[in-house]
Amino acid sequence: METRSWKTSYRGELYIHASNTKIPKEWKENTEFMGLVKDKTLNFGNIICKCNLVDCIYMTKEYVENMKKNNHQEYICGKYEEGRYAWILESIKPLDNPIKAKTFKYLEL
């Protein structure tokens, strides 16, 4: 999943970009999250995978509580808050060679 502040009606192929922004301070202080990314190459500023966006779910209080309780690892990797959106992704394929975002124009895979 990707968590966003906006909804989309788009469904289909999507590329995921790891922004140039480094890990926020509050995430660095979260030992659970840092345990997941420790010693991993994060490819800041690169397009890192291709996927299909299959749904966009409005996060209710119940949805957020359910994610926290039943999918805690996913919960700590996103920004799950009431009023935001969960973009549901399928067929996620990491790119063998991440692409610098500034050089990305159009890519057929």
N, C-alpha and C positions, 0 to 999 in steps of 0.2 A: 504494500500500500504506500501511497504518497499522501501526505496530509497537506491541505491547502486552505487558504482563506476564501477561495472563490469556487463556485461550481462551474461545471462545463457540461454541455450536451454532446461534446465530441466523443466518438467511440472509434477506436482503431489504433493503428501503429503510432507509437510514441517513443521518443528518445529521452532518456533521463540524464540530466546534467548535474554534476557535483560543482556547486558554485565555488567561486574564488574565496568566498568568506570562510574563514577557518571555523573550527568547532566553537560554538558560543560558550562563554564562561560557565553558565549554569549547567551545560552538558558536561563540561570538563570536570565539574565538581560531582557529577553523578557517577559513582563507582561502577554501578551496573552497566551503564552505557559504555563507559571507557573500557570495561572488561571485554566488551564485544568488538571494539575497534583497535584495541591495543595491538601493536606490531603489524597493523594492516596498512597497505598503501591505499590512501583515500582519493588520489587523483583529483585534487582540487582544480577547478577550472576546466574540467574535461567532460565530454559526453561519455558516459561509462556503460550504458546498456540500452538495448532495444526491447520493447515490450508492447503489449496490447492493452489499451485502456478499455475496460469492459463495463464499468459502472462508476457512478459518482454518488456517494451516500452522504446525506446531511447528518451531522453528528448531533444526536440528542444527548441529554444527560445519561439516559439509560445505555445508549450505544457506547459512550465513553467509559462508563462503569464496567460494562461487559468486556470491553477490550482490556481494561486494566486487570480485571479478574481472570479472564480466560485466554488472553493472548498477551501476556505481560511483556515478553521480549519485543513484540511488534510495538506495543504501547510505549516503551521507553525509547524507541527509535523514531518516533514521530511527535507531532504536536497535536495531541488529542484533546480537544476542548469543545464544549457545547457551542454550536453555531458555526463550526468549521466544517470542512468536507474531507471525506476519505475517498481517494481515487483508487479504485480496485484494479489491480494490474494482473495480467496473466502472461504466460509465455515469455518470461523475463530471460533475456540472453545477454550476459555480460559481453562487452566488446573485447576481442583479443587485444586490440590496440586502441586504447581510449583516444578520443579526438579532441584536440584543443578547440574550445568553443569558438574562438575568434576565426578559426580557419574553416569551420563547418558551414557549408552552403547547402548541399544536397547530397545525400548518400543513399545508394541502393545497396541493400544487403540481401 
